[in-house]
């Protein structure tokens, strides 16, 4: 499978895109990303490519979310 690299103009745009992708996984597998990631981190899921991607996307989502929260606190 060939990966596509997408560049976003802002962290907010990236966060929105990741949220949409996470929602797609959540609907397909009927589990929210936080619960999935906890199970994945404890080795309770397989290492299928889709789960590795989901976990990476969730980690990226958390990092962006934290970055944006920090910037908002600095502005306030």
C-alpha positions as CSV (number, residue, x, y, z in Angstrom):
1,X,0.0,0.0,0.0
2,X,1.4,3.4,-1.0
3,X,1.2,6.1,1.7
4,X,0.1,9.6,0.8
5,X,1.8,12.5,2.6
6,X,-0.6,15.4,3.3
7,X,0.6,18.8,4.5
8,X,-1.7,21.0,6.4
9,X,-1.6,24.8,6.6
10,X,-2.2,24.8,10.4
11,X,-2.2,22.4,13.4
12,X,-5.9,23.0,13.6
13,X,-6.5,21.7,10.1
14,X,-4.4,18.6,10.9
15,X,-6.4,18.1,14.1
16,X,-9.7,18.2,12.2
17,X,-8.4,15.8,9.6
18,X,-7.2,13.4,12.3
19,X,-10.5,13.6,14.1
20,X,-12.3,12.6,10.9
21,X,-9.9,9.7,10.4
22,X,-10.3,8.5,14.0
23,X,-14.0,8.7,13.7
24,X,-13.9,6.4,10.6
25,X,-11.9,3.8,12.6
26,X,-14.3,4.2,15.6
27,X,-17.4,3.6,13.5
28,X,-15.8,0.6,11.7
29,X,-14.5,-1.1,14.8
30,X,-17.2,0.1,17.2
31,X,-14.8,1.3,19.9
32,X,-13.6,4.8,20.6
33,X,-10.0,5.7,20.0
34,X,-9.1,6.2,23.6
35,X,-10.3,2.7,24.5
36,X,-8.6,1.2,21.4
37,X,-5.3,2.9,22.2
38,X,-5.4,1.5,25.8
39,X,-5.9,-2.0,24.5
40,X,-3.3,-1.5,21.8
41,X,-0.8,-0.2,24.3
42,X,-1.4,-3.3,26.5
43,X,-0.9,-5.7,23.6
44,X,-4.5,-6.7,23.5
45,X,-4.9,-6.1,19.7
46,X,-3.1,-7.5,16.7
47,X,-0.3,-5.6,15.0
48,X,-2.3,-5.4,11.7
49,X,-1.3,-2.4,9.6
50,X,-4.7,-0.7,10.2
51,X,-4.2,-0.8,14.0
52,X,-0.7,0.5,13.8
53,X,-1.9,3.4,11.7
54,X,-4.8,4.0,14.1
55,X,-2.5,4.1,17.1
56,X,-0.1,6.5,15.3
57,X,-3.0,8.7,14.2
58,X,-4.3,8.8,17.8
59,X,-0.8,9.7,19.2
60,X,-0.5,12.4,16.6
61,X,-4.0,13.6,17.6
62,X,-3.1,13.8,21.3
63,X,0.1,15.7,20.5
64,X,-1.7,18.3,18.3
65,X,-4.5,18.6,20.9
66,X,-2.0,19.3,23.6
67,X,-0.1,21.8,21.4
68,X,-3.2,23.7,20.6
69,X,-4.4,23.7,24.2
70,X,-1.1,25.1,25.3
71,X,-1.2,27.9,22.7
72,X,-4.7,28.8,23.7
73,X,-3.6,29.0,27.4
74,X,-0.7,31.3,26.4
75,X,-3.1,33.6,24.5
76,X,-5.6,33.8,27.4
